[in-house]
Amino acid sequence: MKVLVIGGGPAGLYFAISMKRRDPGHDVTVVERNRADDTFGWGVVLSDETLANMAANDPESEAKVRANFAYWDDIAVVHAGHRTVSSGHGFCGIGRKQLLMDLQNRARDLGVDLRFETQAPPIDDAMAAYDLVVAADGLNSGVRSALAEHFRPEVDLRRNKFVWLGTRQKFDDAFTFIFEKTEHGWIWAHAYQFDADTATFIVECAPETWQAFGFETMSKEENATVLERIFAKYLGGHPLMSNAGHIRGSAWLSFPRVLCETWHWKNVVLLGDASATAHFSIGSGTKLGLESAIALAGFLNDGSEMEVAFRRYQEDRRLDVLRLQSAARNSTEWFEEVERYLDLDPVQFNYSLLTRSQRISHENLRLRDSKWLRGAEDWFQARAGGNAGHVPMFAPFHLRGMRLKNRVVVSPMAQYKAVDGCPTDWHFAHYAERAKGGAGLIYTEMTCPSPEGRITPGCPGLYAPEHEAAWKRLVDFVHAETDAKICCQIGHSGRKGSTQLGWEEMDAPLKAGNWPTMSASPLRWSPANPAPKEMDRADMDRVKAEFVAATLMAARAGFDMIELHAAHGYLISSFISPKSNVRSDTYGGNLENRMRYPLEVFRAMRAAWPEAKPMSVRISANDWVGDVGVTPEEAVAIARAFTDAGADIIDVSAGQTSTEARPVYGRMFQTPFSDRIRNEAGIATMAVGNITEPDHVNSILMAGRADLVCLARPHLADPYWTLHAGIALGDDAGGWPLPYLAGRDQARRLAERARELEQV
């Protein structure tokens, strides 16, 4: 095969090596417009996994590369006058120039034709002259641009500014993050050693800080003076250097996140940063390129037709790339919003930084550095008024006069088993089991203040004496037999009411016996649903009174807490979201007007609810419809408004407000909204949404992303989820019911035996 590789970076060179290794008969040419010893950036970070893949693919080049690696195990975080060090992270770095020289030498040994200071031919000419054209020409790929209609790239230019520098100052004991507060805002450095004499020193800041300093209009010398002054105490008198020597050759950049819909067309294929990029803050761009080079060469040499090989290459690599890009996006966004975390205690800030990408979990940190993590957990417990030796999920939490024994919450989960709004024995058994299961707080499903406020005929209410009596029976049991607290979520279905049971056709009208619905505006939930009545002032007064009556019933029933359901497109939510509220009066339009009625209802409920008992509000923090709906930024203002009105904690959900929503799913996918509200507005929050493991709960709490963590489906599958989590973690803080202690002891023995077998 006659092959042209456009781009002489690590991915292009390693692909050429991999092709010649598989078949020396391939005629492989690499063209690179720069000189052989030109390089952009300083050090390259690779994982042990990537090195192992390189060793299996070409032991000779891996040995050369490994011989020049600098290794370090620690991460140091310098913040607020503290230097926090954790271990067990296992990084290795090599100078980009050294890596290129090693790969160039290996390619020459294998007979690759390397042509530097050579422009690639026009893509049409290249496609005609070569059997295969590999575009490894970087994140600003000319080939990708020329064939954009076929590759369909998505380029997202990230907001922060950064400059990639080097220094002779030693950072050989740890990968070091340095955060410095300046007169114009925070600025920080990512620093790591990559050879005996030189370290990478990437400086990053928000665009507002960059503009305030005037870096864009400064001369190179002025840039150098400012940055060396800011980081003087860490540089030991050494200057900052660009590729050309001193910083005078440097340039500030914004990182482009690139992902192409298709990676190949005819006989052209994209490789490395040309097809997808990963932000430098997780140090995996070169890793992606090298591993993709191995995969592409493998598929092209297994006897498959080229088109088949290309498809298999994209299918094989795309999932890994997307997974890494997801982690990189999380890390990028953390640094873009880092100023919201900089007031955290150094212990929590360090934890937040280490887990920012979600690739490192709580228990993974324990494997890396158990001593540091145990100290962090004890710090968390001390702040919460708990006891040392327990994981964060077993720390107590206080809201007004209510003390929760731990931070685990059983989310509201509709059961559709009520009869005429009255809870039945099903509800008693369902909630009683989960109260015995170890969680600190359990929620009822949405409980409705009127018959018309129900979602379905199977939804429970608080509008008749028999409802109050049934709920009181349950609450009395929970208080007598468990140490859990119980919250009643009160909500009105609005335009999503009069629909079928959850296991029938969700959100579809009843086949018979529909009742009239109402909403902020006369907009159908979907074409299949009837148009609701637009609420007038009389409707608002009546419904508000129904919410107050339900609140008084909840108080008499003995609930420890109530929550106003202002999310998911139900009645109160329909006023908040501009997708469902198109009113032209004082209850529509801007956010202040849209919040007017929800706050009226909340204040009336708060006034009727005992002062010593807490009250929460569930909100949808993102309509998932872009700027035409509630956005995460607007959610902060919504949370502030409810908090100013007396809410003690915000239950942060998202979506379900519009059939046009396009949510971005994933594990803990709604937690960032809780994180933003908590750390930007200083408001207590609950995190919800695809949280399934104790690891998730502990990492959310330890990083300060929420104060309580809600799990729904895990508690449907296992009412005793919290107790079982405690056993799995070797933490006895779950609080087993006395009649079940024999079961607890057996579970402990089985868990200990399983751990012993794992160590064999």
Buried (B, 14 or more C-beta within 10 A) or exposed (E): BEBBBBBBBBBBBBBBBBBBBBEEEBBBBBBBBBEBEBBEBBBBBBBEEBBEBBBEBBEBBBEBBBEBBBEBBBBBBBBBEEEBBBBBBEBBBBBBBBBBBBBBBBBEEBEBBBBBEBEBBEBEEBBEEBEBBBBBBBBEBBBBBBBEEBBEBEBEEBBBBBBBBBBBBBBBEBBBBBBBBBEBBBBBBBBBBBBEEBBBBBBBBBBEBBBBBEBEEBEBEBBBEBBBEBBEEBBEEBBBBBBEEBBBEBEBBEBBBBBBEBBBBEBBBBBBBBBBBBBBBBBBBBBBBBBBBBBBBBBBBEEBEBEEBBBBBBEBBBEBBEEBBBBBBBBBBBBBBBBBBBEBBBBBBBBBBBBBBBBBBBBBBBEBBEEBBBBBBBBBBEEBEBEEEBBBBBBBBEBBEBBBBBBBBBBBBBBBBBEEBBBBEBBBEBBBEBBBBBBBBBBBBBBBBBBBBBBBBBBBBBBBEEBBBBBBBBBEBBBEBBBBBBBBBBBBBBBBBBBBBBEEEEBEBBEEEEEEBBBBBBBBBEEEBEEBBBBEEEEBEEBBBBBBBBBBBBBBBBBBBBBBBBBBBBBBBBBBBBBBBEBEEEBBBEBEBBBBBBBBBBBBBBEBBEEEBBBBBBBBBBBBBEEEBBBBEBBBBBBBBBBEBBBBBBBBBBBBBBBEBEBEEEBBBBBBBBBBBBBBBEBBBBBBBBBBBBBBBBBBBBBBBBBBBBBBEBBBEBBBBBBBBBBBBEBBBBBBBEEEEEEBEEBBEEBEEEEEEEEE
